[in-house]
Amino acid sequence: MKIREMILIIAAVLMTSVPVIAGPYPQHGVTPDVAKYWASEVIGYNNYLLPQNILGPVDGQWAVGNPAEGWITVRFDKPITNGPGYDFAVWENGFKTFYGIYAELGYVDVSSDGQNWVTFPSVYLDAQSGTPYVDPTNVYNLAGNYEANYIPIDKREGTPFDLDDILNTDAVINGLVDPNNIVYVRLRDILGAGEGGSNYDYATYFGYPEDHLIYDGPSYHGGADWDAIGVINAVPIPAAVWLLGSGLLGLVGIRRKIR
């Protein structure tokens, strides 16, 4: 085999292989100032009180989860796109303690049409597995692992998500979910001590075994309380639209000068 052919084969394998994002993960999340806009409509929920509190910016008003495996789905007026870095973030009300972040965690699903969904692959490597206190650097792609309560609103940390992490999932590969046109986000509570439901991470995507039992609070089985979902990378206005707008403004200016 020629060297050139071998190089091409190796490059192809690397491009199609599953990425391995090893821990530790970021110590801090993102603050509300990174968001360009927020979720605009609740289109469905189960086991939630005050679901409308998830809409709009971070304000310390929460959609309150009951101690059951609930879920809440929101829609965005403008789609989320897969841009550089993080694309959107989720704010819960975890708070810092001597033992770590007292967290109520949730899976995050995204959809382009509200019918076909893909779940963000996640990692839960906390050494204190068996308690509701987490070290944020051991948690990846599970919403709610950062400090977002009992501190000023502008400093509250949301869990950021990068749509690059779903590019190798079946739903995206088969064209069922478009990572450049995400219109719906669904948050699903994780029952935190193994009381039924989906309590394991999706770590195989990142090269870890998918056998890490997820724990969260309160009393290990409380529902997550969601404050907001903010969009960091939005679908840009096409260049043609910008040109059309600029042209119309120019015509208006010329017309005014003639008058």
Buried (B, 14 or more C-beta within 10 A) or exposed (E): EEEEEEEEEEEEEEEEEEEEBEBEBBEEBBBBEBBEBBBEEBEBBBBBBEBEBBBBBBEBBBBBBEBBBBBBBBBBEBBBBBBEEBBBBBBBBBBBEEEBBBBBBBBBBBBBEEEBBBBBBBBBBBEEEEBBBBBBBBBBBBBBBBBBBEEEBEEBBBBBBBBBBBBBBEBBEEEBBBBBBBBBBBBBBBBBBBEEBBBBBBBEBBEBEBEBBBBBBEEBBBBBBBBBBBBBBBBEEEEEEEEEEEEEEEEEEEEEEEE
